[in-house]
Amino acid sequence: METFCGIDWADDHHDVALIDRNGQLLGYCRIGDDHAGWQELLQLLAEHGDTAEQPIPVAIETSHGLLVAALRLTRPVYAINPLAASRYRTRTALSGKKSDRADAVMLANILRTDQHVHRPLPAARDRALLVLGFYGALRRSELVGLDTGDVEVNDQGLVVTLRRSKTDQDAAGRRIAMLHTGSADSCPAEVYLAWLTALDQALANEHLPLEGDRQQVEERGRLASPVFRPVNRHGSPAPARLTDKAVARVVQRTALRAGLGNLDLAGHSLRAGFATTAAAAGKSERAIMKQTGHKSLPMVRRYIREGSLFRDNATDGIVL
């Protein structure tokens, strides 16, 4: 049975409602903003069919906080903008005194009827950021400097044009190709298009003015259309360009969710990780340098050497 969860968030407690495909209320509870409340939420979800293979999606009016971070480890979380929720309340003629329980049900209903237009925005952006950063072996500054006009999708994959980079001070430009992988979760072209679809829908939901295909940002006297943008706590895209420090935070946050919090990872890890992985897969140094843009063999070899210290290590299997 298909189930949807809505959570009306507050500072010290949260109202949780579960409904089925027909809008029938299946369960409701109010949980505290603590460990006991988290366990109560997990129990309620499990009682209504929540599994690792088929997690129940959650709609909530914030994209930040420990509750949201914990939920995102195991399921899709949709941060519903309060303005969108207000329009839904008006559209469905819900009236009367505001009720936390009714708002939780309303959020679940938004997923039931309109899930396709409320994509998990930060997740779509972060996946595109990580995949393009890895396969393109891009620096943080190169990632956040991309405009939509710098990215082209074709039958073979995706091509990024770097207008300027650390080793291209003359702004001669460099084109980097990334092939289709066959996986919707890791294909550069697929995740890029999924992010643009989510971004455009979010901008439309906000009724923001569009210039061309999507809202543009004024930068140093010119209009730009940055690929990667900040997403606020309500899941709404900000009219600005993502910072390079934000890339590092995305990498670290993703590593923590994957159980790799013990590793010292940052934005530069995408570039270094590609060089190491490509070398382990048998790719030539020349091919790796073409992707990374390195002009020096010793430098790219240092990337590969530092990233493969524990691969085929002489101490493996040796116990005193």
MILO-209936 format. One line per field, with one value per residue: x, y, z of N, C-alpha, C in turn; residue number from 1; chain. Coordinates in steps of 0.2 Angstrom, whole numbers. Layout:
BEGIN
n_c1 c(X,...)
n_c2 c(Y,...)
n_c3 c(Z,...)
ca_c1 c(X,...)
ca_c2 c(Y,...)
ca_c3 c(Z,...)
c_c1 c(X,...)
c_c2 c(Y,...)
c_c3 c(Z,...)
num c(NUM,...)
cadena c(A,...)
//
This chain:
BEGIN
n_c1 c(4,3,10,10,19,17,24,22,32,39,48,50,42,34,21,14,8,0,-5,-15,-16,-28,-31,-35,-33,-21,-13,-8,2,10,26,41,55,67,77,68,57,61,62,49,43,50,44,30,31,36,26,17,21,34,50,67,69,57,54,44,39,42,35,39,40,53,70,81,89,91,81,77,89,92,81,83,93,88,77,67,65,54,55,43,39,33,24,20,13,3,-4,-9,-17,-27,-32,-38,-48,-47,-51,-54,-48,-30,-23,-11,-11,-20,-12,-1,-8,-11,1,5,-5,-1,10,4,-5,3,16,25,28,35,49,63,73,86,93,92,100,113,116,119,129,139,141,144,155,164,165,169,181,182,187,182,179,177,166,156,156,150,139,122,123,135,135,131,120,121,118,129,133,137,144,155,160,173,176,186,200,210,222,221,223,223,210,207,199,191,185,176,172,159,154,138,132,123,116,103,106,119,123,130,123,110,108,111,100,89,91,90,76,70,74,68,55,54,56,45,35,37,34,43,51,56,70,72,76,76,77,88,103,110,127,141,137,132,121,118,116,118,122,122,114,111,100,87,81,68,68,68,75,89,92,106,123,130,142,160,164,152,152,161,155,144,150,156,145,138,147,147,134,135,143,156,162,174,184,195,187,184,179,189,191,183,189,202,198,193,204,211,202,200,213,215,205,212,214,223,237,238,225,218,224,219,206,207,215,227,244,256,265,270,262,249,252,255,242,236,244,243,230,229,235,231,227,230,240,255,254,242,232,242,246,252)
n_c2 c(-6,11,24,40,53,67,81,92,104,110,120,113,102,90,87,72,65,51,46,36,31,35,46,43,44,36,36,45,56,66,71,73,84,76,61,51,55,54,39,36,41,33,20,22,24,12,3,6,0,5,2,-2,-4,1,15,26,42,59,74,91,107,113,112,110,106,93,83,83,80,67,60,61,52,40,41,49,66,79,96,107,123,136,145,138,129,136,141,128,126,135,132,120,123,123,129,139,139,138,122,111,97,96,103,94,83,90,92,79,76,84,78,66,70,79,76,75,88,93,91,83,95,100,88,84,94,92,79,81,90,83,72,78,85,75,66,75,79,91,107,115,129,129,121,129,140,137,141,139,139,134,121,106,94,79,65,57,60,72,88,100,117,125,141,148,144,138,135,141,155,164,163,154,143,127,111,98,81,70,54,45,35,25,24,31,37,40,45,59,67,63,67,80,85,82,90,102,102,101,113,122,119,123,137,141,137,147,158,166,179,175,174,170,153,151,159,173,179,194,198,207,217,210,198,182,164,154,137,130,133,141,134,137,136,132,125,132,139,151,167,167,163,147,145,141,136,130,119,110,108,100,89,84,82,72,62,59,54,42,35,38,47,47,50,62,72,84,98,97,83,77,79,73,60,56,55,45,34,32,28,16,9,7,17,27,38,49,50,53,65,73,74,80,91,93,98,93,78,73,80,74,61,62,65,52,43,48,45,31,25,15,5,-11,-14,-18,-22,-28,-41,-46,-52,-50)
n_c3 c(0,-4,4,12,21,32,40,52,57,72,85,97,96,85,73,66,52,43,27,15,-2,-6,2,15,32,41,52,66,76,89,91,102,100,101,106,110,103,90,89,91,80,70,74,71,57,53,57,47,35,32,25,21,8,2,7,16,9,15,18,23,31,30,27,34,50,63,63,49,43,48,43,30,28,25,17,4,6,6,5,8,2,13,6,-5,2,8,-3,-7,3,2,-11,-9,-1,13,29,43,60,62,63,69,67,56,47,46,40,28,22,19,10,0,-5,-9,-20,-28,-29,-40,-43,-33,-30,-21,-18,-13,-13,-26,-32,-25,-29,-42,-42,-35,-44,-57,-53,-49,-61,-70,-65,-58,-51,-35,-38,-51,-53,-46,-54,-66,-78,-85,-99,-101,-101,-110,-117,-125,-137,-133,-121,-109,-110,-103,-103,-98,-94,-88,-78,-64,-70,-82,-85,-95,-100,-111,-112,-110,-114,-107,-108,-103,-102,-105,-91,-90,-79,-70,-57,-57,-69,-78,-87,-85,-71,-71,-79,-72,-60,-66,-70,-57,-52,-61,-58,-45,-46,-53,-44,-35,-42,-48,-57,-74,-85,-101,-101,-87,-71,-70,-63,-57,-59,-56,-65,-76,-83,-77,-77,-66,-64,-51,-36,-20,-8,1,19,17,6,-6,-21,-20,-27,-32,-34,-30,-17,-16,-4,0,-8,-2,10,6,1,13,21,13,14,27,29,22,30,30,38,45,36,29,20,7,-4,-14,-14,-24,-36,-34,-31,-43,-51,-44,-45,-58,-62,-55,-62,-74,-83,-94,-90,-98,-103,-91,-87,-97,-94,-81,-83,-80,-82,-79,-77,-64,-55,-57,-55,-41,-36,-39,-32,-18,-16,-17,-7,2,-6,-13,-3,6,19,20,26,34,50,65)
ca_c1 c(0,7,9,13,19,17,26,21,38,40,55,50,38,32,15,15,2,1,-11,-14,-16,-35,-31,-37,-29,-19,-10,-6,5,14,33,45,61,72,78,62,52,63,60,42,42,52,39,24,32,37,19,13,25,41,56,73,68,52,53,39,42,40,34,40,41,59,75,86,88,93,76,77,95,91,76,86,98,84,71,66,62,52,54,38,39,27,20,16,8,-3,-8,-13,-23,-32,-34,-42,-53,-46,-52,-54,-42,-24,-22,-5,-13,-22,-6,2,-12,-11,8,5,-9,3,14,-1,-7,7,23,29,31,39,55,68,77,93,95,94,106,119,118,121,135,144,142,148,162,168,167,173,187,182,189,176,178,175,159,151,157,146,132,118,126,142,133,128,119,119,117,135,134,137,150,156,165,176,178,192,201,216,228,220,222,221,203,207,193,193,179,177,166,157,149,132,134,118,112,100,108,126,125,131,118,103,107,110,94,85,92,87,69,68,75,63,48,54,56,38,31,38,31,49,52,61,73,74,73,76,79,95,106,115,134,146,135,130,116,121,112,122,119,121,112,109,93,86,78,61,68,68,82,90,94,113,128,133,149,165,164,146,153,165,150,140,154,157,138,136,152,144,128,137,147,163,164,181,189,196,185,182,177,195,191,180,195,207,195,192,211,213,198,202,220,213,202,217,214,230,239,236,217,217,227,215,200,209,218,234,249,262,264,272,256,243,254,254,235,235,248,240,223,229,240,229,225,236,245,259,252,235,232,248,244,258)
ca_c2 c(0,17,28,47,56,74,82,99,105,116,120,108,96,89,83,68,61,46,44,32,34,38,52,41,45,30,36,52,57,71,68,78,85,72,54,47,57,50,32,35,42,27,15,24,23,4,0,7,-3,8,-3,1,-5,5,20,31,48,63,81,95,114,115,108,110,103,86,78,82,77,60,57,60,46,33,41,55,71,85,102,111,130,138,149,133,125,141,140,122,126,140,128,114,126,122,135,139,140,134,116,107,91,97,105,88,80,93,91,72,76,87,72,61,73,84,74,76,95,95,86,85,100,100,81,84,98,89,74,84,93,77,68,82,87,69,64,81,81,99,111,118,135,127,119,134,145,135,143,134,140,131,114,104,87,76,58,53,62,79,92,106,121,129,148,150,139,140,134,144,162,168,161,151,139,120,107,92,77,65,49,42,29,20,24,37,40,42,48,66,70,62,70,87,87,81,95,108,101,102,120,126,119,127,144,142,137,153,163,171,181,171,177,165,147,151,165,174,182,199,198,212,221,206,193,175,159,149,130,128,139,140,132,140,131,130,121,137,141,158,171,168,157,143,146,135,133,126,112,106,105,95,83,81,80,66,57,57,50,36,31,39,53,47,52,70,74,91,99,94,76,74,79,68,54,54,53,38,29,31,25,10,6,5,22,30,44,54,51,56,72,76,75,84,97,94,99,90,71,72,82,70,55,63,63,45,40,49,42,24,22,9,0,-16,-12,-23,-25,-32,-49,-48,-51,-52)
ca_c3 c(0,-5,10,12,28,32,47,54,61,77,88,102,94,78,72,61,49,38,24,10,-9,-6,7,21,38,43,58,68,83,91,94,104,97,105,104,111,98,84,90,91,73,66,75,67,50,52,58,41,30,30,24,18,1,1,12,15,8,20,17,29,29,32,24,39,57,64,61,42,41,50,39,23,27,23,13,1,10,2,9,5,4,16,2,-8,7,9,-9,-7,8,-2,-17,-6,3,20,32,50,64,60,67,68,65,49,43,44,35,22,19,17,4,-6,-8,-13,-26,-32,-28,-46,-44,-27,-30,-15,-21,-11,-15,-33,-33,-22,-33,-49,-40,-34,-50,-62,-50,-50,-68,-74,-61,-57,-44,-32,-41,-58,-52,-44,-59,-72,-80,-89,-106,-102,-101,-116,-117,-132,-137,-131,-114,-107,-111,-100,-106,-93,-97,-85,-72,-61,-74,-88,-83,-101,-102,-117,-111,-110,-115,-104,-110,-98,-106,-101,-88,-90,-72,-68,-51,-58,-76,-78,-91,-81,-64,-73,-82,-66,-56,-69,-70,-51,-51,-65,-55,-39,-48,-55,-38,-31,-46,-49,-65,-78,-91,-105,-98,-80,-68,-70,-57,-59,-56,-59,-71,-81,-81,-77,-75,-63,-63,-44,-32,-14,-7,8,23,15,-1,-12,-23,-19,-33,-31,-36,-24,-15,-16,3,1,-11,3,15,3,1,20,23,10,17,34,28,19,35,29,42,48,31,29,13,6,-11,-18,-15,-30,-42,-32,-31,-50,-53,-41,-47,-65,-62,-53,-68,-79,-88,-95,-87,-103,-102,-84,-88,-102,-90,-75,-86,-77,-88,-76,-75,-57,-51,-58,-51,-34,-34,-39,-26,-12,-16,-17,-2,5,-11,-14,2,8,25,19,27,38,57,70)
c_c1 c(4,5,13,13,20,19,26,26,37,47,55,46,36,26,16,9,3,-5,-10,-16,-23,-36,-34,-32,-27,-16,-8,-3,9,21,37,51,67,73,72,57,54,61,53,40,44,47,33,25,33,30,15,17,31,46,61,72,62,50,48,41,39,40,35,41,47,64,81,84,90,87,76,83,95,86,79,91,95,79,71,62,60,51,49,38,32,22,16,11,2,-7,-12,-19,-29,-36,-39,-47,-53,-47,-53,-48,-36,-24,-15,-6,-16,-17,-2,-1,-11,-4,8,1,-5,7,10,-3,-2,15,28,32,34,45,60,74,84,96,97,100,113,121,122,128,141,146,146,155,167,170,170,179,188,184,182,174,175,168,154,151,153,140,129,121,132,141,129,127,117,119,123,135,133,144,150,161,167,179,185,193,208,222,227,218,221,214,202,201,195,186,181,171,165,152,143,135,129,114,109,103,115,128,125,125,111,103,107,103,88,85,89,79,67,69,70,56,48,53,48,34,31,36,37,49,57,63,75,71,73,78,86,97,111,122,138,144,132,125,119,116,116,118,118,120,111,102,92,82,71,61,68,74,83,93,101,117,130,140,154,165,158,147,157,160,146,144,155,150,136,141,149,138,130,142,154,165,171,186,189,194,183,180,183,195,188,185,200,204,194,199,213,209,199,208,219,209,206,217,222,231,237,229,215,219,222,208,202,211,225,239,256,261,265,266,251,245,254,247,234,238,245,233,223,234,238,226,231,242,249,257,245,236,238,246,250,255)
c_c2 c(6,22,35,50,64,76,90,101,111,115,114,102,96,85,79,65,57,45,39,35,37,44,50,41,38,30,44,52,63,69,74,78,82,65,50,49,54,43,31,36,36,21,16,22,15,1,1,5,0,3,1,1,0,10,24,38,53,70,85,102,117,110,107,107,96,81,77,78,69,57,56,55,40,34,48,60,77,91,107,118,132,142,144,130,130,141,134,122,130,136,123,117,124,128,134,140,135,128,112,101,91,99,99,84,83,92,84,72,80,82,68,64,76,82,75,83,97,90,88,89,100,93,81,88,95,83,76,87,88,74,72,84,81,67,69,82,88,101,114,125,134,125,125,140,143,139,138,134,136,123,112,96,84,68,54,54,69,82,99,110,126,136,150,145,141,139,137,151,166,167,159,146,132,116,100,87,72,60,47,36,23,19,31,41,43,45,55,69,69,66,78,89,86,87,102,108,103,110,124,125,123,134,145,142,144,159,168,173,177,175,172,158,147,158,167,179,188,199,203,215,217,201,186,170,153,142,128,134,137,138,133,134,128,126,126,139,149,161,172,162,154,145,140,132,128,119,108,104,100,88,80,79,73,60,54,52,43,32,32,45,53,49,60,72,81,91,96,87,73,74,74,61,51,51,46,33,27,27,17,6,5,11,25,36,50,55,54,63,76,78,81,91,98,94,95,83,70,74,77,63,56,62,56,42,41,46,35,21,16,3,-5,-15,-18,-26,-28,-39,-51,-47,-54,-57)
c_c3 c(0,1,10,19,27,39,47,59,66,81,93,101,87,77,66,58,43,34,18,3,-10,-2,13,26,41,50,60,75,83,94,97,100,100,103,104,105,91,84,89,83,69,68,71,60,49,53,51,35,28,30,21,11,-2,6,11,14,13,17,23,27,31,28,28,46,57,62,53,40,43,45,32,22,25,19,9,5,6,6,5,7,7,11,-3,-4,8,3,-10,-2,5,-7,-15,-2,10,24,40,54,62,65,65,65,58,45,41,39,28,18,16,10,-2,-9,-12,-19,-31,-31,-34,-47,-38,-26,-24,-18,-19,-13,-22,-35,-31,-26,-39,-47,-39,-40,-56,-59,-50,-57,-72,-70,-60,-50,-42,-36,-48,-58,-51,-50,-65,-72,-85,-97,-107,-102,-107,-116,-124,-131,-134,-123,-113,-108,-107,-103,-100,-96,-95,-79,-69,-65,-81,-87,-89,-104,-109,-118,-112,-110,-112,-105,-104,-101,-101,-98,-88,-84,-71,-62,-52,-65,-76,-81,-87,-75,-66,-75,-76,-61,-59,-69,-63,-49,-55,-61,-49,-40,-50,-49,-34,-35,-47,-56,-68,-84,-95,-102,-91,-77,-68,-64,-60,-55,-60,-65,-76,-78,-82,-75,-72,-62,-56,-40,-25,-13,0,12,21,8,-7,-14,-22,-26,-32,-34,-29,-23,-15,-9,4,-3,-6,8,12,3,8,22,20,12,23,33,25,24,34,33,45,43,31,21,13,-2,-16,-19,-21,-36,-40,-33,-38,-52,-51,-44,-54,-66,-60,-58,-74,-85,-88,-92,-92,-103,-96,-84,-92,-98,-84,-77,-83,-83,-85,-74,-67,-53,-51,-54,-44,-32,-34,-33,-20,-11,-15,-12,1,0,-13,-9,5,15,25,21,32,45,61,75)
num c(1,2,3,4,5,6,7,8,9,10,11,12,13,14,15,16,17,18,19,20,21,22,23,24,25,26,27,28,29,30,31,32,33,34,35,36,37,38,39,40,41,42,43,44,45,46,47,48,49,50,51,52,53,54,55,56,57,58,59,60,61,62,63,64,65,66,67,68,69,70,71,72,73,74,75,76,77,78,79,80,81,82,83,84,85,86,87,88,89,90,91,92,93,94,95,96,97,98,99,100,101,102,103,104,105,106,107,108,109,110,111,112,113,114,115,116,117,118,119,120,121,122,123,124,125,126,127,128,129,130,131,132,133,134,135,136,137,138,139,140,141,142,143,144,145,146,147,148,149,150,151,152,153,154,155,156,157,158,159,160,161,162,163,164,165,166,167,168,169,170,171,172,173,174,175,176,177,178,179,180,181,182,183,184,185,186,187,188,189,190,191,192,193,194,195,196,197,198,199,200,201,202,203,204,205,206,207,208,209,210,211,212,213,214,215,216,217,218,219,220,221,222,223,224,225,226,227,228,229,230,231,232,233,234,235,236,237,238,239,240,241,242,243,244,245,246,247,248,249,250,251,252,253,254,255,256,257,258,259,260,261,262,263,264,265,266,267,268,269,270,271,272,273,274,275,276,277,278,279,280,281,282,283,284,285,286,287,288,289,290,291,292,293,294,295,296,297,298,299,300,301,302,303,304,305,306,307,308,309,310,311,312,313,314,315,316,317,318,319,320)
cadena c(A,A,A,A,A,A,A,A,A,A,A,A,A,A,A,A,A,A,A,A,A,A,A,A,A,A,A,A,A,A,A,A,A,A,A,A,A,A,A,A,A,A,A,A,A,A,A,A,A,A,A,A,A,A,A,A,A,A,A,A,A,A,A,A,A,A,A,A,A,A,A,A,A,A,A,A,A,A,A,A,A,A,A,A,A,A,A,A,A,A,A,A,A,A,A,A,A,A,A,A,A,A,A,A,A,A,A,A,A,A,A,A,A,A,A,A,A,A,A,A,A,A,A,A,A,A,A,A,A,A,A,A,A,A,A,A,A,A,A,A,A,A,A,A,A,A,A,A,A,A,A,A,A,A,A,A,A,A,A,A,A,A,A,A,A,A,A,A,A,A,A,A,A,A,A,A,A,A,A,A,A,A,A,A,A,A,A,A,A,A,A,A,A,A,A,A,A,A,A,A,A,A,A,A,A,A,A,A,A,A,A,A,A,A,A,A,A,A,A,A,A,A,A,A,A,A,A,A,A,A,A,A,A,A,A,A,A,A,A,A,A,A,A,A,A,A,A,A,A,A,A,A,A,A,A,A,A,A,A,A,A,A,A,A,A,A,A,A,A,A,A,A,A,A,A,A,A,A,A,A,A,A,A,A,A,A,A,A,A,A,A,A,A,A,A,A,A,A,A,A,A,A,A,A,A,A,A,A,A,A,A,A,A,A,A,A,A,A,A,A)
//
